[in-house]
Amino acid sequence: MKRRFFILIILLASVIVSFFIFQNRITALVYANSISFLEETASLYAETFKIKLNDQLFILENKARSFENVDMDDQEAVRKTIMSLRRMGDFKRIYVADRSGEVMNIAGEDIGNISETDYFKSAMQGEAGADSYISMDEEGERILVLAVPIFQNSRVVGVVTGTFAYSVLENIFSVSTFSGNGYAYLINDRGRILGASQSENRLWYSDNWVDFFVENKVLDIPAIDKIRDDIRAGKTASMRYQLGNQERIMVYAPVGLNNWSVVSIMTADFINAQQRKIIWSTVILILVLLALFVFTGYLFYKIINQSEKVAKENMRYVTTTKSLKTLVYEYDFASRVIEFSGDTSFLFGGKMRQLSLENFNIVEKLIHESDRNLLSHLRDFVASGETSYRSELRLLIGGEYVWYQFSGTLIKDKESGAPVKMIGNLVNVNAQVVREQEFKEMAETDLLSGLLNKVSLEKRITEWTAAADGSVGAFYILDLDNFKQVNDKIGHSAGDRAICDAANKLNLVFSERDFIARIGGDEFCVFLTLPSTLPENKIQEIIAEKARVLNSILHETYCSGDVTVSVMASIGISLFPAQAKTYKDLFERADAALYHVKKQGKNSFAMYDESMKENGESIYG
């Protein structure tokens, strides 16, 4: 009994000791994380403030260019230029100072001299900057002054100053941290407070943060001197201090301007509250984990049994992920080098970080032959002056062509406007493009034959003739002779087969550059495209040879029992641009030629001439 009691005491003591060790470690972890967060907060405030100032300086610099051609000795010209700048950015007032520091407002009045200010001296040296202090304007409002130089022929001839209200600085610190328990100050290297966030826990230091610490003996002089040295050196540091019966954590981070720093502070009460939450949450979690231990074991057993299935699904997921890879690129116009970010193995079969433009043929070999004008299109895009580019192309991936979207943004030099970089990505859009093509084909094609319908044929021929640029074309109209007898004597299934047979044979005779359509029951149209470089006799020979082949292969016999029907083709042809230049005229002339063939006995072809128009009739009215 005593032995069991002793063991119980030891176990209980071990639990208590472990709990205190755990509590101490949690406290240290929470303090470390709090300091890290304070450092991030201070850096964020500092960066936000710096960005705000840089944005305003950028606006002021742009407006200072308005004085490039202004005679600074002509007060009226200077005043008019100031008036054009009075409303811009967050600036409350805009002033101009000449080389001597004399300041003029929009009324053309001399309102003082700023030649002894640091910001004026810096601006006269060609450096834009801000005043080191918060000052008062003529209305008694606290302001910050920014200054930029006025250049004329690379020489500083004056300074443009802009002021914005102290309230703008306070807005930068409007974001609360640690649920309102944290707060921040913007100070200079002498401890003067330039801006502060709002918080119920914030200490009010009057105008000087350092003086408050010295007067209330919160920190000794060496500690204060160290803070000042760190601020002047642009260092980030942290410390803990006691104020009355309350402990606080402080972090200061440099703004990178005028020896200003952001001080971020948080009370220890908040940290202790977080520590208690973590400890009790951990205790509850341990109890829950113990309660779920048996159930977890059961799940583990089930997972082992399903491991093979999971492995297969994972392999499928990996394969799918690879097919959807997004590749980010950056092209430098100066070095003519493309840099890649991301997994390039799906495209190159391995890692590739850089590719010179001279070796672009490595990529070009993977591009579908119909899309290999990518570089030509990109050159036209750069020359166009536009900044955004997007196109779709097919790449050979894993033995088959996959649709990708190629997009990019052009970055230009601000002064010369010359292209510097192009940044963009290559994204797999195969599923989307295939789906869109299916919808488009359904709208543009004849459902039975799979060929173009009449509407889409007219649209494509119209587009082609408008951009022909010297190319030659031949318009064929084909009519299947005796087709009605196939439907009447053998049946509509045989008629459907005859239509499909004819469509397949037309696809064999003509290429993908040509337009093939079914425009009616047994009527077909083909537009043959030919280059203008061919001699006239060769063009005529090709057109006639195509027609002879069609007469031959479209001659087909369909049977059902004792019933036999021979299907043949009559063909009329018109020429672009020699005989007609529009779809309507091409159709009418080929139609007249077809009617001529019908009158001559069918199963032949004829090219249109003027006598057919005068003596013939249209098959289709």
Beta strands, then each sheet from edge to edge (+ up, - down):
strand 1: 93-98
strand 2: 102-104
strand 3: 110-113
strand 4: 129-130
strand 5: 135-136
strand 6: 142-152
strand 7: 155-165
strand 8: 182-187
strand 9: 193-196
strand 10: 237-243
strand 11: 246-254
strand 12: 261-267
strand 13: 326-332
strand 14: 337-341
strand 15: 354-356
strand 16: 388-397
strand 17: 400-412
strand 18: 419-428
strand 19: 472-481
strand 20: 515-518
strand 21: 523-530
strand 22: 556-560
strand 23: 563-576
strand 24: 605-607
sheet 1: 3+ 2- 1+ 7- 6+ 4-
sheet 2: 3+ 2- 1+ 7- 6+ 5-
sheet 3: 9+ 8- 12+ 11- 10+
sheet 4: 15+ 14- 13+ 18- 17+ 16-
sheet 5: 20+ 21- 19+ 23- 22+
sheet 6: 20+ 21- 19+ 23- 24-
end
